[in-house]
């Protein structure tokens, strides 16, 4: 990972245009090729970013100080450096991935054992399908034979959708698996996460933990 702190301006040109005026910012260049620009607020969310696969070209000569990031769709992120305050690179290695709590781990186990919960004709390929950026919770095939990657959370929020998006971008580069679509599965899915997932073509599945464990609903019934 490369960390650059610089006074810079940023222009995005693609499906829309956006401009960040000059200010000190943190630029992250990750091993997967992604580039993201951060301010000293907004928690984890970047001001602008380019997801992989993309290429970064650092300008020389008259273009020195201009970084141009281009993705496969031809969209551009142009970073104009005015002053670099810090520039360092660090080798982080392969991340072991997020260790899930007991409920998430059990949900994964239950869904793998009852993969038909996702739909009739689904078949399991494997749990914890390892990729270069971490394990996909469940990899399976639907009734038409298309590969499906499933990300499981106890509470489904935007960061889970972002995580699944990164997995899908990587998995769809594998000709033996592509095309791969995604399913975001959780006991509860936040409205913002559902909107983002739908916008990215990712399906959403609400999981009933008790029903999957075979426990009757303990609510009072008339009959």
C-alpha positions in Angstrom: 0.0 0.0 0.0 1.2 3.5 -0.9 0.3 6.4 1.4 0.6 9.9 0.0 -0.4 13.1 1.9 -0.5 16.0 -0.5 -2.1 19.3 -1.2 -4.0 18.5 -4.4 -7.1 19.1 -6.5 -9.1 16.2 -8.0 -11.2 16.0 -11.1 -13.4 13.1 -12.1 -14.7 12.6 -15.6 -17.0 9.7 -16.4 -20.8 9.2 -16.1 -20.8 12.5 -14.4 -18.2 15.2 -13.5 -16.9 16.2 -10.1 -14.3 18.6 -8.8 -12.5 18.7 -5.4 -10.7 22.1 -5.0 -7.2 22.3 -3.6 -6.7 21.0 -0.1 -4.5 18.7 1.9 -5.7 15.1 1.5 -4.6 11.5 2.0 -4.3 9.3 -1.2 -4.3 5.5 -0.8 -3.0 3.4 -3.7 -3.6 -0.3 -2.8 -2.1 -3.5 -4.2 -5.3 -4.3 -6.0 -4.9 -1.2 -8.1 -7.6 0.9 -6.4 -7.0 4.6 -5.7 -9.0 6.5 -3.1 -8.8 10.1 -1.8 -9.6 10.9 1.8 -10.1 14.0 3.9 -9.5 14.1 7.7 -13.2 13.4 8.4 -16.0 11.2 7.0 -14.8 8.1 8.9 -13.8 5.4 6.3 -15.7 6.9 3.3 -13.4 8.5 0.6 -14.1 11.7 -1.1 -13.5 10.1 -4.5 -12.1 6.8 -5.7 -11.5 4.4 -8.6 -12.1 0.7 -8.1 -10.0 -1.9 -9.8 -9.2 -2.9 -12.5 -7.7 0.5 -13.3 -4.3 2.0 -14.2 -2.4 4.8 -12.6 -0.1 7.0 -14.7 2.2 9.6 -13.0 2.9 12.4 -15.4 6.4 13.5 -16.3 7.9 16.6 -18.0 5.2 19.2 -18.5 2.7 16.8 -16.9 4.8 16.2 -13.8 2.7 16.2 -10.7 -0.5 15.1 -12.5 -1.7 11.6 -11.7 -4.3 10.1 -14.1 -6.2 7.0 -13.1 -8.3 5.3 -15.8 -10.7 2.3 -15.3 -11.8 -0.2 -17.9 -14.9 1.9 -18.7 -12.6 4.9 -19.7 -13.6 7.0 -16.7 -10.8 9.2 -15.4 -9.7 10.4 -12.0 -7.2 13.2 -12.4 -5.2 14.2 -9.3 -3.1 17.4 -9.6 -0.4 17.5 -7.0 0.7 20.9 -5.7 2.8 19.8 -2.8 3.6 16.3 -1.5 4.0 16.3 2.3 4.5 12.5 2.7 5.0 9.5 0.4 5.6 6.0 1.7 5.0 2.4 0.6 4.2 -0.5 2.9 3.9 -4.3 2.3 0.9 -5.5 4.2 0.6 -9.0 2.8 -2.5 -11.1 2.4 -5.2 -10.1 5.0 -6.8 -13.0 6.9 -10.2 -11.4 6.5 -12.8 -10.3 9.1 -13.4 -12.8 11.9 -17.1 -13.0 12.2 -19.0 -13.2 15.5 -20.8 -16.4 16.5 -24.0 -15.5 14.9 -22.5 -14.6 11.5 -20.3 -17.7 11.5 -23.4 -19.9 12.3 -25.5 -18.1 9.7 -22.8 -19.0 7.1 -22.8 -22.6 8.3 -26.6 -22.8 8.2 -26.9 -21.2 4.8 -24.3 -23.5 3.3 -26.2 -26.5 4.7 -29.5 -25.1 3.5 -28.4 -23.4 0.3 -31.9 -23.8 -1.2 -32.9 -20.9 1.1 -31.5 -18.7 -1.7 -33.8 -20.3 -4.3 -34.8 -23.6 -5.8 -32.0 -25.3 -7.7 -29.1 -23.6 -5.9 -26.0 -25.8 -5.3 -23.0 -25.1 -3.0 -19.5 -24.8 -4.5 -17.8 -24.1 -1.2 -17.7 -22.0 2.0 -14.9 -19.5 2.6 -13.8 -19.4 -1.0 -10.4 -17.8 -0.8 -9.4 -14.9 -3.0 -6.4 -12.6 -3.1 -8.3 -10.1 -0.9 -9.9 -12.5 1.5 -12.5 -15.3 1.7 -15.9 -15.1 0.1 -18.5 -16.4 2.6 -20.2 -18.7 0.2 -19.7 -19.5 -3.5 -22.6 -21.4 -5.2 -24.5 -21.8 -8.5 -28.1 -21.0 -9.2 -30.6 -23.1 -11.1 -29.2 -21.8 -14.4 -25.7 -22.7 -13.5 -24.5 -19.1 -13.0 -21.9 -18.5 -10.2 -23.2 -16.6 -7.2 -21.0 -15.0 -4.5 -22.8 -14.5 -1.1 -21.7 -12.1 1.6 -23.3 -12.8 5.0 -23.7 -10.2 7.8 -25.7 -10.2 11.0 -26.6 -6.5 10.2 -26.3 -5.6 6.6 -24.8 -2.1 6.1 -23.1 -0.2 3.3 -19.6 -1.5 4.1 -20.8 -5.1 3.6 -22.1 -4.1 0.1 -18.7 -2.5 -0.7 -16.9 -5.6 0.5 -19.0 -7.9 -1.8 -18.5 -5.4 -4.7 -14.7 -5.9 -4.3 -15.1 -9.7 -4.3 -17.3 -9.6 -7.4 -14.8 -7.4 -9.3 -12.1 -9.9 -8.6 -14.1 -13.1 -9.2 -15.4 -11.8 -12.6 -11.8 -11.8 -13.9 -11.7 -15.6 -13.5 -12.9 -17.1 -16.8 -13.8 -20.3 -15.0 -16.3 -18.5 -12.7 -17.5 -15.5 -14.7 -20.1 -14.2 -14.9 -20.5 -14.0 -11.2 -23.4 -12.2 -9.5 -23.7 -11.3 -5.9 -26.2 -11.8 -3.1 -26.0 -9.7 0.1 -27.5 -11.8 3.0 -28.2 -10.6 6.5 -30.7 -10.9 9.3 -31.4 -7.2 8.8 -30.5 -5.0 5.8 -30.4 -1.3 6.2 -32.3 0.8 3.6 -29.2 2.6 2.4 -27.4 -0.8 1.9 -30.3 -2.2 0.0 -30.4 0.9 -2.3 -26.6 0.6 -3.0 -26.8 -3.2 -3.6 -29.7 -2.8 -6.0 -27.9 0.0 -7.9 -24.9 -2.4 -8.3 -27.0 -5.3 -9.4 -26.6 -7.2 -6.2 -29.5 -9.2 -4.8 -30.6 -8.9 -1.1 -31.7 -11.8 1.0 -33.0 -11.4 4.6 -32.2 -14.5 6.7 -34.5 -15.7 9.5 -31.9 -17.2 11.9 -34.5 -19.0 14.1 -36.3 -20.5 11.1 -33.0 -21.7 9.6 -32.2 -23.4 12.9 -35.6 -25.1 12.8 -36.9 -23.1 15.8 -40.6 -22.2 15.8 -41.5 -18.6 16.1 -42.5 -18.0 19.7 -45.0 -15.3 19.0 -48.6 -15.9 20.1 -50.8 -17.4 17.5 -54.6 -17.6 17.3 -54.4 -21.2 16.0 
